[in-house]
Amino acid sequence: MASVSDEPGDNLGITRFRRVMLKLSGEALQGEAGFGIDPTTVTYIAQQVARIAALGVEVCAVIGGGNIWRGAPSEDRGIERATADYMGMLATMINALALQASMESVGLDTRVQSAVTMVEIAEPYIRRRAIRHLEKGRVVIFGAGTGNPFFSSDTAAALRALEIGAEVLLMAKNRVDGVYDSDPRLNPDAVRYTRLAYMEAIERRLQIMDSTALSLCMDNRLPIVVFDLTNPDNLERIVRGDEVGTLIC
């Protein structure tokens, strides 16, 4: 698996990375609303992806479903965890289709692949087909998580990134510009890390992503960049090689 190079531009012309995995939370799509999908916000995200795709970067994405449904607390509501997680997978598909529509509206050729078979609305996940889409310049959105309950969309992002040969996992956050030693929204004295080792992130329980996803990245040496997507220049700066947010490697 390719690692982060020392100099910007080592991998592809003026960009640092050839192929990237973008992980979006479901909450990223709801904008200022407390629930659901905000079309303006989704279009904004599509425009950011279009900027880096125009540089020749191959982009794939995984989206959570927390803006519609969260599986983990559902047992308190009388729904068993496995069923709740399948419901969450369907929520990620709603988000994936919304993002696909916005991406196509800004001129990006986009494919949605689902880990759960639903051939009327999305392709089934096929690794070689996904890679071929990327090679042809298409954005690929992976929906329905891993297709298995008890695994988060973070784990799906790490797994798909490794399967299709992404060089970095980009964890997009809302108004949080990296990883801090405590919650910066609650502690004004919180300190942001510019770099972290995988094991340090696990041992400190910094809640960057779930431990399964972080361990998967560590075992396969897949670098992670945690950054604030609400800054319209951050995504392009990262692929150009600038130090943005927190690098975990």
VEXMAR-369867 format. One record per residue (C-alpha): residue in one letter; x negated, y negated, z. Coordinates in steps of 0.1 Angstrom, whole numbers, plus 5000, padded with zeros to 4 digits. Layout:
<nodes>
> A|X|Y|Z $
...
</nodes>
This chain:
<nodes>
> M|5000|5000|5000 $
> A|4986|4966|4991 $
> S|4976|4943|5019 $
> V|4975|4906|5022 $
> S|4946|4893|5002 $
> D|4921|4867|5016 $
> E|4926|4841|4989 $
> P|4958|4828|4973 $
> G|4963|4839|4937 $
> D|4944|4872|4940 $
> N|4974|4893|4930 $
> L|4992|4876|4901 $
> G|4981|4843|4884 $
> I|4991|4815|4907 $
> T|5009|4837|4932 $
> R|4996|4858|4961 $
> F|5021|4886|4957 $
> R|5033|4906|4927 $
> R|5064|4923|4944 $
> V|5081|4912|4976 $
> M|5109|4925|4998 $
> L|5132|4897|5012 $
> K|5151|4907|5043 $
> L|5182|4885|5050 $
> S|5204|4887|5080 $
> G|5242|4887|5074 $
> E|5243|4855|5095 $
> A|5221|4838|5069 $
> L|5250|4839|5045 $
> Q|5276|4823|5069 $
> G|5259|4789|5070 $
> E|5274|4766|5096 $
> A|5305|4787|5098 $
> G|5309|4812|5126 $
> F|5319|4841|5104 $
> G|5321|4853|5068 $
> I|5303|4840|5037 $
> D|5296|4803|5029 $
> P|5293|4800|4991 $
> T|5271|4769|4993 $
> T|5246|4788|5015 $
> V|5246|4818|4993 $
> T|5239|4797|4963 $
> Y|5211|4780|4982 $
> I|5195|4814|4988 $
> A|5199|4824|4952 $
> Q|5182|4792|4941 $
> Q|5152|4799|4964 $
> V|5148|4834|4949 $
> A|5151|4819|4914 $
> R|5121|4796|4921 $
> I|5098|4825|4929 $
> A|5112|4848|4902 $
> A|5103|4820|4877 $
> L|5066|4824|4889 $
> G|5067|4861|4878 $
> V|5072|4875|4913 $
> E|5093|4907|4914 $
> V|5120|4903|4941 $
> C|5141|4928|4959 $
> A|5163|4921|4989 $
> V|5182|4938|5018 $
> I|5210|4920|5036 $
> G|5225|4928|5070 $
> G|5262|4926|5076 $
> G|5264|4909|5110 $
> N|5284|4880|5096 $
> I|5313|4904|5090 $
> W|5308|4934|5113 $
> R|5283|4945|5140 $
> G|5282|4982|5147 $
> A|5262|4983|5179 $
> P|5287|4969|5204 $
> S|5317|4988|5189 $
> E|5317|5016|5213 $
> D|5330|4992|5239 $
> R|5360|4987|5215 $
> G|5367|5024|5212 $
> I|5350|5031|5179 $
> E|5322|5057|5179 $
> R|5288|5044|5169 $
> A|5285|5065|5137 $
> T|5318|5052|5124 $
> A|5310|5016|5133 $
> D|5276|5019|5115 $
> Y|5294|5031|5083 $
> M|5317|5001|5086 $
> G|5286|4979|5089 $
> M|5272|4995|5057 $
> L|5304|4984|5039 $
> A|5298|4948|5053 $
> T|5263|4948|5038 $
> M|5278|4957|5004 $
> I|5302|4927|5005 $
> N|5272|4905|5012 $
> A|5252|4921|4985 $
> L|5279|4915|4959 $
> A|5283|4879|4970 $
> L|5246|4874|4966 $
> Q|5245|4891|4932 $
> A|5273|4868|4920 $
> S|5254|4837|4931 $
> M|5221|4849|4917 $
> E|5237|4856|4883 $
> S|5252|4821|4884 $
> V|5217|4806|4886 $
> G|5205|4827|4857 $
> L|5190|4857|4875 $
> D|5196|4892|4861 $
> T|5205|4911|4892 $
> R|5214|4947|4901 $
> V|5229|4960|4934 $
> Q|5220|4996|4945 $
> S|5239|5013|4972 $
> A|5227|5040|4996 $
> V|5263|5051|4998 $
> T|5280|5062|4966 $
> M|5304|5036|4952 $
> V|5298|5038|4915 $
> E|5326|5014|4906 $
> I|5308|4985|4921 $
> A|5271|4993|4924 $
> E|5245|5017|4911 $
> P|5235|5045|4934 $
> Y|5200|5040|4950 $
> I|5175|5056|4927 $
> R|5139|5047|4934 $
> R|5125|5050|4899 $
> R|5155|5030|4885 $
> A|5149|5003|4911 $
> I|5113|5000|4901 $
> R|5122|4998|4864 $
> H|5146|4970|4871 $
> L|5119|4951|4889 $
> E|5094|4957|4861 $
> K|5120|4942|4837 $
> G|5123|4910|4858 $
> R|5156|4919|4875 $
> V|5163|4912|4911 $
> V|5174|4943|4930 $
> I|5196|4941|4961 $
> F|5197|4972|4982 $
> G|5231|4976|5001 $
> A|5245|5000|5026 $
> G|5213|5002|5047 $
> T|5196|5036|5046 $
> G|5230|5053|5041 $
> N|5226|5068|5076 $
> P|5241|5057|5109 $
> F|5219|5046|5138 $
> F|5195|5028|5115 $
> S|5195|4991|5111 $
> S|5192|4970|5080 $
> D|5157|4961|5092 $
> T|5147|4997|5089 $
> A|5163|4998|5055 $
> A|5143|4968|5044 $
> A|5110|4984|5056 $
> L|5119|5018|5040 $
> R|5129|5004|5006 $
> A|5099|4980|5006 $
> L|5076|5010|5010 $
> E|5094|5031|4985 $
> I|5093|5006|4957 $
> G|5058|4994|4964 $
> A|5064|4959|4978 $
> E|5033|4941|4990 $
> V|5049|4922|5018 $
> L|5082|4922|5038 $
> L|5095|4886|5041 $
> M|5118|4883|5072 $
> A|5140|4852|5066 $
> K|5152|4835|5098 $
> N|5176|4806|5103 $
> R|5160|4775|5118 $
> V|5133|4796|5135 $
> D|5099|4790|5118 $
> G|5081|4822|5130 $
> V|5076|4844|5160 $
> Y|5074|4828|5195 $
> D|5064|4841|5229 $
> S|5100|4832|5241 $
> D|5132|4819|5225 $
> P|5123|4784|5212 $
> R|5160|4774|5213 $
> L|5161|4780|5251 $
> N|5125|4772|5260 $
> P|5111|4739|5246 $
> D|5076|4750|5256 $
> A|5077|4783|5236 $
> V|5045|4789|5216 $
> R|5046|4801|5180 $
> Y|5022|4828|5169 $
> T|5005|4823|5135 $
> R|4993|4859|5134 $
> L|5002|4890|5154 $
> A|4990|4926|5154 $
> Y|5018|4952|5149 $
> M|5011|4968|5183 $
> E|5011|4935|5201 $
> A|5045|4927|5186 $
> I|5058|4961|5198 $
> E|5043|4959|5232 $
> R|5056|4923|5238 $
> R|5091|4933|5227 $
> L|5094|4900|5207 $
> Q|5126|4911|5189 $
> I|5113|4903|5155 $
> M|5130|4934|5141 $
> D|5140|4968|5156 $
> S|5111|4990|5168 $
> T|5117|5017|5142 $
> A|5113|4992|5113 $
> L|5082|4976|5129 $
> S|5066|5010|5135 $
> L|5073|5020|5099 $
> C|5055|4989|5087 $
> M|5026|4995|5111 $
> D|5021|5031|5101 $
> N|5020|5021|5064 $
> R|5002|4988|5068 $
> L|5029|4967|5052 $
> P|5024|4931|5062 $
> I|5054|4911|5075 $
> V|5059|4873|5073 $
> V|5086|4858|5095 $
> F|5097|4824|5083 $
> D|5124|4798|5082 $
> L|5145|4801|5051 $
> T|5163|4768|5057 $
> N|5132|4750|5046 $
> P|5137|4750|5008 $
> D|5099|4752|5001 $
> N|5089|4780|5024 $
> L|5096|4810|5002 $
> E|5077|4795|4973 $
> R|5048|4785|4996 $
> I|5045|4820|5009 $
> V|5042|4837|4975 $
> R|5017|4810|4964 $
> G|4995|4820|4994 $
> D|5001|4792|5020 $
> E|5002|4801|5056 $
> V|5039|4798|5066 $
> G|5056|4811|5097 $
> T|5040|4842|5114 $
> L|5021|4869|5097 $
> I|5022|4904|5114 $
> C|4996|4927|5100 $
</nodes>
